[in-house]
Amino acid sequence: MSMIANWSYPTSIRFGAGRISELASACHTAGIKRPLLVTDRGLADLPITRNALDRLEATGLGRAIFSEVDPNPNEINLEAGVAAFRAGDHDGVVAFGGGSGLDLGKLIAFMANQTRSVWDFEDINDYWTRADANAIFPIVAVPTTAGTGSEVGRAGVISNSQTHIKKIIFHPKILPAIVICDPELTVGMPQVITVGTGMDAFVHCLEAFSSPHYHPMSQGIALEGMRLVKENLPLVAIEPNNIEARGHMMSAAAMGATAFQKGLGAMHALSHPVGALYNTHHGMTNAVVIPPVLLFNRAAIENRISTAADYLGIQGGYNGFFDFILRLRADLGVPDKLRDLGVDSNRIDDLAAMAVEDPSASGNPVELTLDAAKMLFDQTI
């Protein structure tokens, strides 16, 4: 693989195949001497995780791991992780894995020395200023999927185990100090995870591009991120060992999470409550709801989507772009309806009420009212 690079935006990123070998060096640079590696249960015993722990242990950084992380992590997982962090007298976190491991790892480093509840730091107004910034521990992030882009994010998503509502917890210092993007770590992903995470990256870019908020930098990043997914996700689905295509997908994931500083929208507003109530895969849920939301937003985004279609080499403007989405989903095996993910129509009212309160809803180019949310769920389930 010829793509080896060091980037400093939006944080320090070491990109390229084999760069997991620099994990110990990254910890030292971040000032971490006793790291806690945080990952999910599915990754805990895999060779890539054991290899990472071997590298830490071999350089005198210990071999500590916390993996009590659910697919949609909640405050119970967080409390257990903070307890493990304190018990081990750790001074930093290696957040390792997909979105769940990365998000919870970042939040453990954030909450380990705070005195207030995690819910006091929700991404509302300036709630983040309530935190003791000097009490936040350094983070090294190592993504093993190409989807959420949480490795370059200043927030973590966590579900409330009682209300089943997902909350976004924000603080500028949650942004990892160093990120290692090694596409070799994504090679062993099952195809369904490759597709789900890849579609998540695409939706991040698509919703950021469609958001009405003003952020030209994010606009350009989102457009190029869509191109990388369009050209490389179908390729890695049929050639899982294609390291170059895997690398482009890791770039697209980081670009999506950088771009959505501009905003997200109804796709995420719908998928967040579905994931919280039905424990569905976030990226795959996003992929299912793309078509109805595109149609719902058409009047506000038609010209913008036509511009994107031209850049992506898709003929037919908005209609051509919409048809491309349908073909891409079909080719990748994305389910057509949420019921195919185990979602039923019994809780549409609950889902809709949660969707309109989701922070992502505010970035949608068309107001997501309660009636609109019910209509979209009715069409999608």
N, C-alpha and C positions, 0 to 999 in steps of 0.2 A: 504494500500500500504506500503510495507516494504522498498521501495527505498527512503530513506531520506539521503541527503548528502550535505556537503559543499565542494566546489571545488575552487581552486585558479588558475585554468588554463582554458582558456587564460586570464580570469579575475575572480573576485570574483563571484561565482555562488551559489545561495541558491536553491537547487533542492529538489522537493518533493511535494506531494499532500498537499494542505492547506497552503502553504508557502506564498500565497498572503497576509496572515495575518501579514507578516513582512514588508509590503510595507513602512509604516511610519518609521519603524526602519531603513530600507535601505536608505531612504532619509536622515535621521539624520546622519547616518554613512558616506554618501557621501557628507555631508555638505550642503544639500539643505534644506532651510527653507520656500521657497515660490515656490513650483514646479508648472510647467505647464504640465498637462497631455496631451500628443499628441496622437491622435488615428484617425482612418478613420471614415467616415460618417456612415458606416454600423454598427460599434461597439458603436457609441456614446451613443445610448439610450438603450443598452442591459444591463441586470442585472449585468454581470461581471464588466462592466465599472462603473455603478452606485455604486457598492460595493467598487470598488477601490477608487472612489471619497469620499465615506462615510468614509473610513478608513483614508484618508488624512485629511478630515475636522474634524473628531473626535479628532485628535491629534494636532490640531492647525496649520495645513499646508495648509489650504485653500481648495477651491473647483474649481479650474480653469481648463478648458478644451479647447483644440483647435482641431477641427475635420474636417477642410476644406482640406481634404487629398484625392486626387484621387487615383484610383487603381494603376496607374503609375504616381506618383507625379512629378510635374514640378516646375520650378522656380517661377511660380505664387503662387502656394501653399506655397512655401518656404517664399516668401516675406510676404504673409499674416500671416504666423506663426511667423516670426521674429517680425512683427508689434505687434501681440498679446503678444508676450513675453516681448517686451519692454514696452508696455502700462501697463501691469500688474506688472512691476518691479519684474519679476521673477528672480530667481538665480539658476535655474536648470530645467531639463526636466525629466518627467517620460514618456518614449517612450513605448507605450502600443498597442499591436495588432500584425498583420502580418507584412510582409515585408514593405508594404507602410507606415504604421504608425511608425514602428521602424526606417526606413531609414529617413523619414522626421523629426521625433523627434530628431534624432541624428544631422541632418544637421541644425535644428533650434538652438540647443545648440552650434553648431560650428560657425554658421554665425552671431549670434545675436550681436556680438561686433567686427566683422571684418570690414575692410574698403574697401576691394577689392571685385570684383564680384566673385560669387561662381564658375564660369567657370575657374577662375585663379587657382583653387586648384584641377583640374582634376588629376587623377592618372597617370601622365606622369612624368618620371624621378623624379626630386626632387621638383616638383611644391608645394608639401605640406609644404615645408620650407618657402614659402611666407606668410603663416598664422602667426598671433600673437598667439602663443600657450598659453600665459597667459590670453587670452581673451575668451577661450573656457570654457563653463559652464559644470558642472558635469551632468552625465546622469545615471539614473536608468532605465534598460530595463526590460519589462515584456512581453514576447512573448505569444500570444494567439493561435498561430498555430504552427505546427511542420514541418517547411519547409525551409525558407530562412536562418535561423541561423543568421540573422542580429544582434541579441542580442549580439553575440560575435565577431562582425566584426569591423574593423577599417575604414570602408568606408560606404558611402551611395550612392545608385543609384538614379539619378534624370534625367527626360527627359527635353529636351529643347522644349518649347512649339512652337517655330517657326520652327525649323528644324526637330522636332520629333526624334531626336537622343538621345539615353540614354548615360549618362555620369556617370563615377564612380568618386566620390569625396573622396579623401583619406587624413587622418591625423591620426597618432597614438593615439592622445587624443580623437578621436571620439569613441574609444572603451569604452563602458559603464563601470562605476566604479563598479556597482553591477548589477547582473542579478538575477531575480526571475523566475525560471522555475517551474511552478505549472501545472502539467498535467490536473488538474481539470478544468482549464480555456479553454481547448481544447475540452471538451466533447460536447459542443453544436454546434460544427462546422457542417455545412451541409456536406453530404458525398462527394459532388463534390469538396469542399474545402479541406476536409481531404485527398482525393486522390491527388489533384493537388499539395498541399503543400508537401505531403509525397513523391511524385515522384520528386519534386524539391530537397529534401534532398538526394534522391538516385542519381540524376544526379550530384549534387555537389560532392558526394563521387566518383562516376564513372569517372567523368572528371578529378578530382584531381589525382585519381589512375592512369589514362591513360596518364597524362601529362609527357613529357620527362624531365622536370626540376628535379633537385636533391633536395629532401627534405624527407629523410627517416621517420621523425616523422609524417609528413602529410600522407605519404604512408600507414603507419600502421593504422592511424586514419581512413583514407578513407575506408580501407578494412573492418574494424570492423563496420563502419557506414553502409556500404552496407548490412552486415549481419543483423544488427538490423532492417533495412527497410524490407528486404526480409522476415523476420520472423514475423514482427509486423504490417506492413501496411495492408496486407490482413485481419489480425485479427481485427484491429480497423474499417475496412470498414464494417465488418459484426457484430461487437460487439462494437458499438460506446461508450459504458459506461465502457469499459475495461480500468481501470485507469493504470494498470501496463503496458499494451501494449502502451497506450498513453504516458506514461513516457519514454519508450524505444524510441518512435518516437521523443520526444523532445530531447533526448540525441543525436539521429542520426542527427537531424537538426543542433544542435550546433557543432557536429563533422564534418559535411559536410562543414560548413562555416570556421571552423578551418583548415580543410584539404586543402581547395582551396587556401591557401597561396602558395601552390605548383603550382597552375595554374588551369584555366578552359580550355574551348576549343570550338569547332565548334557548339556544341549543344547550348551553351549560346550565341555565336556569331550570330547564326541564330535567336534565340528566342528574343533577345533584340530588334532588329528592328521590328519584328512582333508585339511585345507588344507595342512599341512606336507608330506604324502606325495604328494598329487595336485594341489596348486596350485589348488584350487577357490576360488571366491569365498566369502569367509567368511560374509557375510550370507545368501547363497543357501543355503549349506550348513546354517546354523542353521535356515533356514526349512523345509528338507526334514526335519529330525529332530524338529521340534516334536511331531507326533502321538504317536510311540511313547514319547517321554519323558513327555508329559502322562499317558499311560496308565500308565506305570511308576510315576509319582509320585502317582497318583490317591488312594490311601488317605490320604496325608499332606496333600494340598492341596485335597481336594474342597470343603470348607466355605469355604476362602479363595477359591477360584476362583468359587464361587457368589456370594460377596460382590462380587467384581470384575464378574461378569456383570451383576448388578443395577445397578452404577454405570455400566456401559457400555451399558445399555439392551438387553441380550441376555436373552431369555427362556429358561427351562429349566435354570437353574443350571449345574452342571459340564457336563452333556450338551449344553446349548445352547451353551456356550462352545466345547466341542470341535467341535461341528458348524460353528460360526462360523469356526474356524480352517481347517477343511477347505474351506469355501466361499471364504474369503479367498484361500487359496493357489491354488485352482483358477481364481478370477477373475483373479488376477494372473499366471497362467502359471508358478507355481512348480512345478518337477518333483516328481513323487511319490516317487521313489526316488533314492538316491545314485548308483546305476548310470547314471542319466540325466546325471550330472555327470562321468562317466568313472571312477567308483570301481568296483573289482571285489572279489570275495569272497576273493581269494587272500591278502589280508593282514589278515584279520579279527583274528587273534591279535595281530599287531603293533599294530593300531589300538586294540584293547581294552586292551592293556598300557599304551599311551601315555595312553589316556583316564583310567584310574584314577589315574595319576600327575599328571594335569593339575591345576593349582591350582584351577580352577573346580569340580572334582568335590566339593570339601569343602563347597560351599554348597548341594549338592543336598539336598532334604528327605528323600530315601531314600538310604541308603548305596549308592554305585555300586561294587559288587564287580566282580571280573574276570569272573565268570560273567554278571553282569547286563550288563556292557558288551558281551560277546560276543553275548548275546541281542539287545540293542538294535541292534547292527550287522547281525546276521543279519536282523532284521526290516526294517531300513532300506535295506540294499543290494539 
